[in-house]
Amino acid sequence: MVVGDKVVFIQMDGVHTIIDRERRVNCLARFRGDADRPTLAKRERHVIAANLDYVVIVAAAKSPSFHPNLVDRYLILCQNG
């Protein structure tokens, strides 16, 4: 489960239990894995958030120093999501 997932739950004796997750409309995900192995087959997909309507990218201008590549990477993640 990630932020934004829509779930189905039941309540018994004051305890809430998730029993299912609804299908995701979209998601923001990245690949993580061994940096020495460039093939996607050896990498794992890591979902960061799901069912997004809007994404706002916030970056510092001075401290820490601005890295345009970081913004580019997030733009690509959003486009692929």
KATARA-V583518 format. One record per pair of residues at least 4 apart in sequence whose C-alpha atoms are under 6 Angstrom apart, sorted by the first residue. I is the first residue (numbers start at 1). J is the second residue. If there is no record, write none. Layout:
((I | J) (I | J))
This chain:
((2 | 49) (3 | 49) (4 | 49) (4 | 50) (4 | 51) (5 | 50) (6 | 22) (7 | 20) (7 | 21) (7 | 22) (8 | 18) (8 | 19) (8 | 20) (9 | 17) (9 | 18) (9 | 19) (10 | 16) (10 | 17) (11 | 15) (11 | 16) (24 | 51) (25 | 51) (26 | 50) (26 | 51) (26 | 81) (27 | 49) (27 | 50) (27 | 51) (27 | 81) (28 | 47) (28 | 48) (28 | 49) (28 | 81) (29 | 46) (29 | 47) (29 | 48) (30 | 45) (30 | 46) (31 | 44) (31 | 45) (31 | 46) (32 | 43) (32 | 44) (33 | 43) (33 | 44) (60 | 66) (61 | 66))
